[in-house]
């Protein structure tokens, strides 16, 4: 769970997750383009790739290689584990 909190601590990684939650199965090029257009983030492809590696190690992103391309998909399961550990209580 520490990996999940570490992954979520960075605003660029949260923006990547936002983009993947909106549209799954994106390549690195697509993610970089969307981050630049929608969030004004002009990080290098190498920097975004490193962020994706952190997200993948935390289990928040799943990567599938097809031919020459790697497609990235958001996996919310680790977030569900956090919610199960600390469920919201209804207020009276």
C-alpha positions in Angstrom: 0.0 0.0 0.0 3.0 2.3 0.5 3.7 2.1 -3.2 0.1 3.3 -3.9 0.4 6.3 -1.6 3.9 7.2 -3.1 2.5 6.9 -6.6 -0.4 9.2 -5.8 1.8 11.8 -4.1 2.9 13.3 -7.4 0.6 15.6 -9.4 2.0 14.4 -12.7 1.2 10.8 -11.9 -2.3 11.9 -10.7 -2.8 13.6 -14.1 -1.7 10.5 -15.9 -4.3 8.4 -14.0 -6.9 11.0 -14.8 -6.2 10.7 -18.5 -6.2 6.9 -18.3 -9.4 6.8 -16.3 -11.0 8.9 -19.1 -9.6 6.8 -21.9 -7.8 3.5 -21.4 -5.2 1.8 -23.6 -3.1 4.7 -24.5 0.5 4.7 -25.7 3.3 6.8 -24.2 3.0 9.2 -27.1 -0.8 9.6 -26.6 -0.4 10.2 -22.8 2.4 12.8 -23.4 0.2 14.6 -26.0 -2.9 14.7 -23.7 -0.8 15.9 -20.7 0.6 18.7 -22.8 -2.7 19.7 -24.3 -5.0 19.4 -21.3 -2.7 20.0 -18.3 0.1 22.1 -19.8 2.6 19.4 -18.7 5.6 19.4 -21.1 7.7 16.7 -19.4 9.9 14.6 -21.6 8.8 11.2 -22.8 11.5 9.7 -20.6 10.1 11.4 -17.5 6.5 10.3 -18.3 7.8 6.8 -18.8 9.4 6.9 -15.4 6.1 8.1 -13.9 4.3 5.2 -15.6 6.8 2.8 -14.1 6.0 4.0 -10.6 2.3 3.7 -11.3 2.8 0.2 -12.7 4.8 -0.9 -9.7 2.0 0.4 -7.5 -0.5 -1.7 -9.5 -2.4 1.4 -10.7 -1.4 0.9 -14.3 -1.2 -2.3 -16.4 0.9 -2.3 -19.5 0.4 -4.6 -22.4 2.9 -4.8 -25.3 1.3 -5.3 -28.8 3.8 -5.2 -31.6 6.0 -2.1 -31.3 3.7 -0.4 -28.9 2.9 -0.5 -25.2 -0.6 0.3 -24.2 -1.3 1.6 -20.7 -4.6 0.9 -18.8 -5.7 2.2 -15.4 -6.5 -0.4 -12.7 -8.4 1.0 -9.7 -8.1 -2.2 -7.7 -5.4 -0.8 -5.3 -7.7 2.2 -4.6 -10.5 -0.2 -3.7 -8.2 -1.9 -1.2 -7.6 1.5 0.5 -11.3 2.1 0.7 -11.9 -1.4 2.1 -9.3 -0.7 4.8 -10.7 2.7 5.8 -14.3 2.7 4.8 -16.3 5.9 4.9 -18.8 6.0 7.7 -22.2 7.5 7.2 -23.0 10.5 9.3 -26.2 10.4 11.4 
